[in-house]
Amino acid sequence: MAYRLKYDLAAEAVHDALPPEASERLSLALAAACDDPIASTEPYGEDDGVVRMIVTEHVIGVLLVGQITKTLTVLQLSYTG
């Protein structure tokens, strides 16, 4: 993986509490985002390449892309059911 994944504590708690299928899909989407964060995510507001969204069938997340540090930080996760 090109980028290292980090979590905000609240976002990590949401991921841990997800149903197994939703958690697995989110994990796969995050792994893809670590390989290519721009191609695997969507712009969040203005497309600045820094704040991005990850969208799966049941989860929407807000990510911070650290280009210099090569980190992908999960700031927020929302379970849509």
N, C-alpha and C positions, 0 to 999 in steps of 0.2 A: 504494500500500500504506500502510496506516495505521501499521504497526509496522515498524521496521528490524530486519533479521535479523542476528544475530551468532552466531559459532561458538566453542565451546571447541576448542582445537587438535586434541585427540584425536578429537573428534566430526567435525571437518572432514576429518581423514585417513580416517575410516571412510566418510564420504560419498563422498570422492574414489575410494575403492577398490571401491565397490559396482558390481555389474554394471549395464550401461546401463539396462535396463528398471526395475530397483529404484531406481536413482538418479533417473530421470525421475519416477517415481511419488512419491518422497519430495520432490523439488523442487516438484511441483505441490501436494502436501499442505502443504508449508511456505509456499508462496505464499498458499494459502487461509488458513492460520493467521495470516499477516501482516495479512490483511484483517480477520479476526475471530478472535482467538486463543481465545476461550472457546467459541464455537460450533463451531470446526473441530478442537478437541482434546478429550481426555477428562481427567477429574480423575486426579491421581496421588496416591493415598491420600486424605486429607481434601481436600474440594473447597474450597480456599482462594483459587482464582483466580490463584494465583501460580506454583505448580509444576504443570505439565500434561504429558500424554502425547500423542504423535502416533503413530498406528498406521496402517501401510500393509500390504499383503499380505506383504512380506518384511522390513520394518523397524519397530522400535519405538524411539521417541525420548523423551527427557525434556527438557522445555523450561522455561525460567524466563521468566515474563511480567512485564516491567517496565512497570507501568501509567503511572507518572509519566514515565519516560524514553522510553516508546513503543518499547521494544526487546523482541525475542523472541530469547532466547539458547538455542541448542542445547547442552545440557550433556552429553548422552550419546546415542549411537546404537548399536543392536544389530541386526545382520543375522541374520535367522532362517532364511535360505536359502530 
